[in-house]
Amino acid sequence: MMWKSLPKPFLALAPMDDVTDVCFRQVVAEEGRPDVFFTEFVNVDALCSAGREAQSRRLLYTEDQRPIVVQIWGKEPEHFRKVAAELVAMGFDGIDINMGCPDRTVLKNGLCSALIEDHARATEIIAAVKEGSSLPLSIKTRLGIRKVVTEDWIGFLLEQDLDAITIHARTVKEMSKAPARWEEIRRAVDIRDAMKRDTVIIGNGDVASRAQALDYAERYGCDGVMIGRGVFRNLWIFHPEKCDTELSFQERLRVLRRHVELYRDKWGETRSFAILKKFIKVYVAGFPGAAEMRKECMDTQSYGELLEKVTHSSIGTGIPTN
């Protein structure tokens, strides 16, 4: 069982839409890998429709990115069942069901985080995935929609015989604006222990460093910590040594070049160039002239133009600054 074989505490890269594609995961794998990778959100309804080809791109991964968990979401239980069976054949190490996305449209349509208040539908979807797949099954969710319902909701999920549960320590309404309530992660762990379940509990929310992740795991008792936005502030957040090192101007641009080349070679014109540019702020930061260079990079309109800026930039002295 994948989750039980991980070191404790383990660190996971969160699933993030238009972020954790095969290219970004490859960069992270090369520069300082987590213990577990997650894909972008994959819509099961789209995979069972005419939009299958575009959605299938989200299922690409490399062997360097194992263990790799695919996160799925959607509406129709039968589509969950059908896609789950396909994911087994694709070689994924686990399946994760998105029951935490706070997007208003998604919530309005009764999907993802809406399932927090629809236990019958959640049960149906979980059963469908189990019918289609024998892979380890996990769920990523939140504390509630408008109010915290940890005992009711997490207690319900623990009754579903899941392998792991990731809890983003905020409600849906709080989005990412309010401080994460890590005391609720501790409560979830206590509920699990009282129920005598062996489900792995993963905490998520407001984790800005590797040291903080390890401290939170010990303080709140969770088996692992998932890091999402923290990787934008420090791409090397998972690396045991580099996580606290001020990396040079040249080193940052080397990794940016690598990312651009991976993205260009994998996606070409089939995926938006604008998606790639959102990563510029990850790399072009922490050195003199970074703001000016970021603007220049954001103004580029092609892979060649961006690579030219990165390769031949005269900005920066090589001495990082805060």
N, C-alpha and C positions, 0 to 999 in steps of 0.2 A: 504494500500500500504506500503510494508516493508520500502522502502527508506524514505518515508515521516514521518514515525513514529520514526525514530532514533533521539537521542539527537543531538544537533548541538553545536559545531562540533563533529562528531563521528570519531572513529579510526577503521581502517580495517586491517586485516592481508592479505597481498598480496598473490595471487596464485603463487606458485613457484613449478616448476617441480621437482619431487623426493624430495620434502621438506615438503609441506603442506599436507601430507597424514593424514589419520584418527588418527594415533598415535601421530604425532607431534601436531596436533590441540588439541588433548586431553590434552597433557602436558600444552600447552598454556592456555587452558580453565581452568585448575586446578590452574595454577600459577599466572595468571593475564590476564584475557580474554579481547580481543578487543570487539568492538560493533558489528562487522560483521566478519564472517569467509568466506574464499574462499577455494575451493578445489584445487587440482593440475589441470594441463591442461588435459582435457578429449577429445580424438579424436573421432568425430562422425563417421568418415569413418571406424575406427577400430571397433566401436560398432556395425556397420552394416556389419561385415565381420567375418571371422573365428577367428580373434583375439579378439573377444568380451569378452571372459572370463577374460583374463588378463587385458584388459582395464576397465572392470567393477569394479575391485578392487579400482579404483580411485574414485568410486562413494559412497564408504562407509562413513558413518558419524554416530555420536551419538546425542541424544537429547541435551546433554550438549553443543553441538557446534552450536546451533541456535542463531541468524539467519545464515543459511548456503547457500551460493551462489555457484552454480556449474559453472565452466568456461569451455566452449567448443570451439573447433576449428576444422577445416577440410576443405574439398574442395566442396563436393556435397551438394547443397541446399536441395535436397530431404532427405539426411541423417540428416541434421540439423532439418528438419521438423519432421521426424520420432523420432529422439532422444529427441527432445523438448517435444513431447507428453509423452514419457516414463518418463522424469524427473518430470513431473507433478505428475504422479502416485507414484514416489519415495518419494515425500514429500519435495522436495527442496523449499527454500523460494524465490529463484530468479535464473535467468539464466544470465550468462555473456558471451559475445562473445569476444574471443581473436582476436583483430585487432592491436596488438602491438608487438608480439614476434619478436625480431630482428635476429633470427637464419638465417644464410645465405641460408641454404638449403630450409627452409620454405619460405623465401622471393623469392628465385629463382623459386619455384613451384607455386608462385602466391597466397600464403596463408597468413593469419594473417596480419602482417604489410604491405604486398603488397597491401592490400585492400585500403590503404590510397590513392593510385593512381588509384584505380579501383572502382569508385563509383557505377557503374552499378552492379558489382558483389556483392559489399557490400549491396546494396539495396535488391538484390535477396535473400541473406542470411538472412538479418534482417526480410524480409517478410516471409521467410520459418519458422523461429523460431516463429514468431507471429502466424502463421497459426497453428502450432503444440501446442502452449502453451499460456495460459493466465497469466503466472507468470510474475512478474516484470522483465523487460529486461534491461540489462546494457551492456556497451561496455568498454573494457580497450584498450587504444591505446597510440600512441605517437604523437609528434608534427609534424612529417613528416618523409620522408625517408632520403633524402639527405639534404633537407633544411626545415626550419620551414614554415608550411602552416596552421597555426592555424585558421585564418579567413576562409579559404576555406574549410578545412577538418572538423573542429569542427562546423562551420556553417552548413555544410551538415548534420552532425550527429544530430544536434539539430532539423533539419527538419524531422527526422525519428520518432519522438514521442517516444523517449526512456525515461526510468525512471531514469537512471543515466549514467554518463560517467566518467570513471577514466582516467586521463591524466598523463602519465609518461612524465615528463617535459624535455625530450631529443628527438632528432631525432633517427631514426633507426641506421644510420651510426655512431652516437656518442656512441651507446651501453650504457655502464655505466661509460665511461671514462671521458667525459666532465662534468663540473658542471651542475646540473639541472637548467633549466631556469624557475624559479617559476613566473617570470613576465608574462610568457605565460599562466599560470594558471589564473592570474588576467585578462588577455585579454579574455580568454575563458568565464570567469564569466561575463565580460562586454558584450560580444557578446550574451550570453544567455539572460541577462537582457534586452538588446536592442531588442531582438527578442520576448521578453515577453513569454519566455518558463519557465516551472517550473522543468525542468530536473535537478537533483542533480549533482553537479560537485565535483569530488574527485581529490585531488592533490596527486602526487606520485613522489618520487625521492629525494635521499640524506637526508632522515629524520633519525636522529641518536638518538633522545630522545623524550619522551612524551612531554616535555616542548616545544621543537622545533616544534613538530607537532601542538600543540595548538596555538603557536605563528604564524606559517605559515597560519593556517586556518583564523586567525583574520587579518593578514597582507594582504593576497592575496584574501580573500573573499570566499574561497571555503567552501562547506558544510561539507566536511570530508577530512581526510588524510589517505592514505594507506601506510603502512609500510612493506617493504620487507626485504632487507638485514640488516636493523637496528636490527631486532630480533636476528640475529646471534651475534651481539655485546652485546646485552642485552636481554635475554629471557624474562625479567620482564618489558619490555619497556611499556607495556600497563597498568601495575598496578599503581594505583594512588599514593600508598605509596612506594612500593618496587622499583619503577622505578629508584629512585636515591639512593638506598641503596646498600652498598657494602656487598654482601652476603657471608657467610662463606664458607670455603672449604667443610665442612660437608653438608651444605645446597645444594651446587651445585652438589655434588656427589649423594645426595639423589634423586634429580630430574633426574640425568643421569640414575641412577638405574631404576627409574620408567619408563623412556623412553625405555630403553633396554628391560625391561620386557613386556611392551605394544607391542613393535615391534616383539619380539620373539613370544608372544602368538597370535598375529594377523597374522603375515606373515610366521613364521617358515622358511622353506626352499623355499617358493614360491616367495620371493623377496630377492634381493641381500643384503647380510650382509654388503657389502661395502657401500651401500647407508646409512645405519645406522651410519657407522663410520664417515661420514662427519659432524655429529652433535657433535662429541667429542670436537671440538674446541669451541663450544658454552658453554659447561659446565666446561671444564677443562682449566680454565684461571683465572688470577687475584689472584693467591696465590703462595707462594714460592714452587718451584719444579713443577709448572704446565707444563712447557715445557717437562721435563723429563717424567712426567706421560702421557702427550699426546702421546709421542712417544711409550711408552709401550702399551697404549690402541690401538693405530693404528696398532701395530704389532700383535694384537690378531686375531685369525681365527675363533672364534665361540662365541656364546652368553655366554656359560658357562665360557669361558676364560676371556671374557670382564667383566662379572659380578664379577668374582673372583678378577680381578685387581682393580675394583672400590670399592668393599666391603672391601678388606683387604689391601688397599694401606697404606703404612707408610709415603707417601710423603705429605707434607703440614703441616702447623702448625695451621691452622684455622684462621690465620690473613691475610686477603686479601691484596694484593699489587697492585699497578698500573702497 
